[in-house]
Amino acid sequence: MQDMQSELPQGIVPIVQTPYAQDGSIDVESLRRLVHDAIESGAAALISPAMASEVERLTEEERCAVIEIVSQTAAGRVPVIVGASSPSLEVCVRSAKYGRQCGCRMMLVQAPPLDDDGIEDFYRRLCSEVELELMIQDIDWVGSGMPMDLIARLFDSLPLFRFIKVETKNACPKYSEILERFDGRLHVSGGWAVMQLIDALDRGVNAFMPEASMVRIYEAVRRLHAQGERQAAWTLFERLLPVLAFSNQELDISIHFFKRLLVRRNIFTTSNVRPPTCVFDRFQEFLADELIDRVLEILAELSS
């Protein structure tokens, strides 16, 4: 495969959340509004469906519907990456092939919970079935994730693998290790560690993959940093830190919080989350509303 480095998404590449109507079905119009807003806010590409999309709570038919809606709505304005992760290789293959049919050029696939040889075999079989560029989601909530030697083996043996999303404990040093070891040939993205955004920008990370409701703010921080205005980037990002401290406690808290924000922004019609999930108590509801007020204030300033 030819070197695709010049065409890789740089910047903010959000995970598109999945909205639900009151009856629990996919809210198509809310989903379309979110796609339009993310692109207009400066998204470099979009990912759907993934963990922030509640992908594990979607049926396979719904996964296909979501990626089709997102791709159609994006309409070629930005690349769309199909989230094809599943414990089942067969589901991965079907999801990725459907994404390719919808115009996606890349697939995001989480490393399965196997030993190194099993992971290598999984990705080798996947890439033999689907002709899409591969972004590996290296996720480990409590550890360091995939060993560097395994990443190197996959890079050397799989021409489709030129992208990695790192979501591990102490992720920032791993960003640097990958960038240095592969001399920039492996595109590195950060996800859950967005609380370390300034650190990651300092290290030269290529892209960032948060949820989709605050793209305009993240992009403003990234743009200031790219322009050499690091202190201004830090000052803006610092205003967001209480929001991230609350939302990054746990994945379901994050999903609930940002859906509430999307309702307040008149993008989603409901903040419904499919069970099993947590429920905010009255203290969390009060704090969430305060933090949403803060986000809306920042967005208003950036839009003025």
C-alpha positions as CSV (number, residue, x, y, z in Angstrom):
1,M,0.0,0.0,0.0
2,Q,1.2,3.5,-0.8
3,D,2.2,5.8,2.0
4,M,-1.1,7.6,3.2
5,Q,0.6,9.9,5.8
6,S,-0.3,13.1,3.9
7,E,-4.0,12.1,3.9
8,L,-4.4,11.2,7.5
9,P,-6.9,13.1,9.6
10,Q,-5.1,15.7,11.8
11,G,-6.9,17.6,14.6
12,I,-10.2,16.7,16.4
13,V,-11.8,13.5,15.3
14,P,-14.9,13.1,17.5
15,I,-16.9,10.0,18.4
16,V,-20.5,10.6,17.3
17,Q,-22.9,9.8,20.1
18,T,-26.1,7.9,19.5
19,P,-29.4,9.8,20.3
20,Y,-32.6,8.0,21.2
21,A,-36.2,9.0,20.7
22,Q,-38.7,8.7,23.6
23,D,-39.6,5.3,22.3
24,G,-36.0,4.1,22.5
25,S,-35.4,4.0,18.8
26,I,-32.5,5.8,17.0
27,D,-33.4,9.5,16.7
28,V,-32.3,10.1,13.1
29,E,-32.8,13.9,13.0
30,S,-30.8,14.4,16.2
31,L,-28.0,12.3,14.8
32,R,-28.0,14.4,11.7
33,R,-27.9,17.6,13.7
34,L,-24.9,16.3,15.6
35,V,-23.0,15.4,12.5
36,H,-23.6,18.8,11.0
37,D,-22.6,20.6,14.2
38,A,-19.4,18.6,14.6
39,I,-18.3,19.3,11.0
40,E,-19.2,23.0,11.3
41,S,-17.2,23.2,14.5
42,G,-14.0,22.0,12.8
43,A,-14.0,18.2,13.1
44,A,-11.2,16.7,10.9
45,A,-13.1,13.4,10.6
46,L,-15.8,11.5,12.4
47,I,-16.0,8.1,14.1
48,S,-19.2,6.0,14.4
49,P,-20.2,3.9,16.3
50,A,-17.7,3.5,19.1
51,M,-17.7,3.4,22.9
52,A,-19.1,6.9,23.4
53,S,-21.8,5.9,20.9
54,E,-22.9,3.1,23.3
55,V,-21.9,0.7,20.6
56,E,-22.3,-2.3,22.9
57,R,-26.0,-1.4,23.4
58,L,-26.7,-1.3,19.7
59,T,-27.9,-4.2,17.6
60,E,-25.9,-5.1,14.6
61,E,-28.7,-3.7,12.4
62,E,-28.6,-0.4,14.4
63,R,-24.9,-0.2,14.0
64,C,-25.3,-0.4,10.3
65,A,-28.1,2.2,10.4
66,V,-26.0,4.6,12.4
67,I,-22.9,4.4,10.2
68,E,-25.1,4.9,7.1
69,I,-26.8,8.0,8.5
70,V,-23.5,9.5,9.7
71,S,-21.8,8.8,6.3
72,Q,-24.7,10.2,4.3
73,T,-25.0,13.3,6.4
74,A,-21.2,14.0,6.3
75,A,-21.6,13.7,2.5
76,G,-17.8,13.7,1.9
77,R,-17.1,16.9,3.7
78,V,-14.8,15.0,6.1
79,P,-13.7,11.3,6.3
80,V,-15.8,8.9,8.3
81,I,-14.2,6.1,10.2
82,V,-16.4,3.1,10.9
83,G,-16.2,1.8,14.4
84,A,-16.1,-2.0,13.8
85,S,-15.0,-3.3,17.3
86,S,-16.6,-6.5,18.5
87,P,-15.5,-9.6,20.4
88,S,-16.6,-11.5,17.4
89,L,-14.4,-11.4,14.3
90,E,-17.4,-12.1,12.1
91,V,-19.2,-9.0,13.5
92,C,-16.1,-6.9,13.0
93,V,-15.8,-8.0,9.4
94,R,-19.5,-7.4,8.6
95,S,-19.4,-3.9,10.3
96,A,-16.3,-2.9,8.5
97,K,-17.6,-4.1,5.1
98,Y,-20.8,-2.2,5.6
99,G,-18.8,0.9,6.5
100,R,-16.8,0.5,3.3
101,Q,-20.0,0.2,1.4
102,C,-21.1,3.5,2.9
103,G,-17.9,5.2,1.8
104,C,-15.7,4.9,4.9
105,R,-12.0,4.6,4.2
106,M,-10.9,3.4,7.6
107,M,-12.0,1.1,10.4
108,L,-11.4,1.5,14.1
109,V,-11.1,-1.9,15.9
110,Q,-10.3,-2.4,19.5
111,A,-7.6,-5.0,20.3
112,P,-9.4,-8.2,21.6
113,P,-8.6,-9.6,25.1
114,L,-6.2,-12.2,23.8
115,D,-2.5,-12.9,24.2
116,D,-0.1,-11.3,21.7
117,D,-0.3,-14.1,19.2
118,G,-4.1,-14.1,19.4
119,I,-4.2,-10.4,18.8
120,E,-1.9,-10.6,15.8
121,D,-3.9,-13.5,14.3
122,F,-7.2,-11.5,14.9
123,Y,-5.9,-8.4,13.0
124,R,-4.3,-10.5,10.3
125,R,-7.6,-12.3,9.6
126,L,-9.5,-9.0,9.7
127,C,-7.3,-7.3,7.2
128,S,-7.4,-10.3,4.9
129,E,-11.2,-9.9,4.8
130,V,-11.6,-6.1,4.6
131,E,-9.7,-3.8,2.4
132,L,-9.9,-0.8,4.7
133,E,-7.1,1.1,6.5
134,L,-6.9,-0.1,10.1
135,M,-6.8,2.1,13.2
136,I,-6.1,-0.1,16.2
137,Q,-7.8,1.0,19.5
138,D,-5.1,0.3,22.1
139,I,-7.3,0.5,25.2
140,D,-6.5,-0.5,28.7
141,W,-8.2,1.3,31.6
142,V,-5.7,0.1,34.2
143,G,-2.5,-0.9,32.4
144,S,-0.1,0.1,29.6
145,G,-2.0,-1.7,26.8
146,M,-0.3,-3.4,23.8
147,P,3.4,-4.0,24.1
148,M,5.5,-1.9,21.8
149,D,7.1,-5.0,20.2
150,L,3.6,-6.3,19.3
151,I,2.7,-2.9,17.7
152,A,5.9,-3.1,15.7
153,R,5.1,-6.6,14.5
154,L,1.7,-5.6,13.4
155,F,3.1,-2.5,11.7
156,D,5.6,-4.5,9.8
157,S,3.3,-7.3,8.7
158,L,0.0,-5.4,8.0
159,P,0.2,-2.7,5.3
160,L,-3.3,-1.5,6.3
161,F,-2.2,-0.7,9.8
162,R,-0.9,2.8,9.9
163,F,-3.1,4.3,12.7
164,I,-3.3,3.8,16.4
165,K,-5.6,5.3,19.1
166,V,-3.9,5.1,22.5
167,E,-6.2,5.0,25.5
168,T,-4.1,3.5,28.3
169,K,-2.9,4.3,31.7
170,N,-0.2,7.0,31.6
171,A,-0.9,7.4,27.8
172,C,1.3,10.5,27.1
173,P,4.7,8.8,27.4
174,K,3.4,6.0,25.1
175,Y,2.4,8.7,22.5
176,S,6.0,9.8,22.4
177,E,7.4,6.3,22.4
178,I,5.3,5.4,19.3
179,L,6.0,8.7,17.5
180,E,9.8,8.3,18.0
181,R,10.0,4.5,17.4
182,F,8.1,4.7,14.1
183,D,9.5,8.1,13.0
184,G,6.1,9.6,12.4
185,R,5.0,6.7,10.1
186,L,2.4,5.5,12.6
187,H,-0.4,8.1,13.0
188,V,-1.1,8.5,16.8
189,S,-4.4,9.6,18.3
190,G,-5.4,10.2,21.9
191,G,-8.8,9.4,23.2
192,W,-9.9,9.1,26.9
193,A,-6.7,10.9,28.0
194,V,-8.1,14.2,26.7
195,M,-7.5,15.7,30.2
196,Q,-3.8,15.6,29.1
197,L,-4.6,17.5,25.9
198,I,-1.8,20.2,26.3
199,D,0.8,17.6,27.1
200,A,-0.3,15.5,24.1
201,L,-0.1,18.6,21.8
202,D,3.4,19.4,23.1
203,R,4.4,15.8,22.1
204,G,3.1,16.2,18.6
205,V,0.1,13.8,18.7
206,N,-1.7,13.8,15.4
207,A,-5.3,13.7,16.4
208,F,-7.6,13.6,19.4
209,M,-10.8,11.6,19.7
210,P,-13.2,12.9,22.3
211,E,-17.0,12.9,22.2
212,A,-18.7,15.2,19.7
213,S,-20.4,17.9,21.8
214,M,-17.4,20.2,22.4
215,V,-15.5,20.0,19.1
216,R,-15.4,23.8,18.8
217,I,-13.6,24.2,22.1
218,Y,-11.1,21.4,21.5
219,E,-10.4,22.7,18.1
220,A,-9.9,26.2,19.4
221,V,-7.3,24.9,21.9
222,R,-5.6,22.9,19.2
223,R,-5.5,25.8,16.8
224,L,-4.0,28.2,19.4
225,H,-1.3,25.7,20.2
226,A,-0.5,25.1,16.5
227,Q,-0.2,28.9,16.1
228,G,2.4,29.0,18.9
229,E,0.1,30.5,21.4
230,R,0.6,27.8,24.0
231,Q,-0.3,30.0,27.0
232,A,-3.6,31.1,25.4
233,A,-4.3,27.4,24.6
234,W,-3.6,26.4,28.2
235,T,-5.8,29.3,29.5
236,L,-8.8,28.2,27.4
237,F,-8.2,24.5,28.2
238,E,-8.0,25.2,31.9
239,R,-11.6,26.5,31.9
240,L,-12.6,23.1,30.6
241,L,-10.8,21.0,33.2
242,P,-13.6,20.9,35.8
243,V,-15.9,19.6,33.1
244,L,-13.4,16.9,32.2
245,A,-12.8,16.0,35.8
246,F,-16.5,15.3,36.2
247,S,-17.2,13.6,32.9
248,N,-14.1,11.4,32.9
249,Q,-14.9,9.7,36.2
250,E,-16.4,6.7,34.3
251,L,-17.7,6.0,30.8
252,D,-21.4,6.0,31.6
253,I,-21.1,9.3,33.6
254,S,-19.4,10.8,30.5
255,I,-22.2,9.5,28.2
256,H,-24.9,10.9,30.5
257,F,-23.2,14.3,30.9
258,F,-22.6,15.0,27.3
259,K,-26.1,13.9,26.2
260,R,-27.5,16.4,28.7
261,L,-25.2,19.0,27.2
262,L,-26.4,18.1,23.7
263,V,-30.0,18.5,24.8
264,R,-29.2,22.0,26.2
265,R,-27.6,22.8,22.9
266,N,-30.8,21.8,21.1
267,I,-29.0,19.1,19.1
268,F,-30.6,16.1,20.9
269,T,-34.2,15.9,21.9
270,T,-33.6,13.5,24.8
271,S,-30.7,12.6,27.0
272,N,-31.8,9.0,27.1
273,V,-29.1,6.3,27.7
274,R,-29.9,2.6,27.2
275,P,-29.6,0.3,30.3
276,P,-27.7,-1.0,32.0
277,T,-26.4,2.4,33.1
278,C,-25.9,4.7,36.0
279,V,-28.4,7.3,37.2
280,F,-27.3,10.8,38.4
281,D,-28.3,11.6,42.0
282,R,-29.4,15.1,42.8
283,F,-25.9,16.4,43.6
284,Q,-24.6,15.1,40.3
285,E,-27.5,16.7,38.5
286,F,-26.9,20.0,40.1
287,L,-23.1,19.9,39.3
288,A,-23.7,18.7,35.8
289,D,-26.0,21.7,35.1
290,E,-23.4,24.1,36.5
291,L,-20.7,22.6,34.3
292,I,-23.0,22.6,31.3
293,D,-23.5,26.4,31.9
294,R,-19.8,26.8,31.8
295,V,-19.5,24.9,28.5
296,L,-22.3,27.0,26.9
297,E,-20.6,30.2,28.1
298,I,-17.3,29.1,26.4
299,L,-19.1,28.1,23.2
300,A,-20.9,31.5,23.1
301,E,-17.6,33.3,23.4
302,L,-16.0,31.3,20.6
303,S,-19.0,31.9,18.4
304,S,-19.1,35.6,18.9
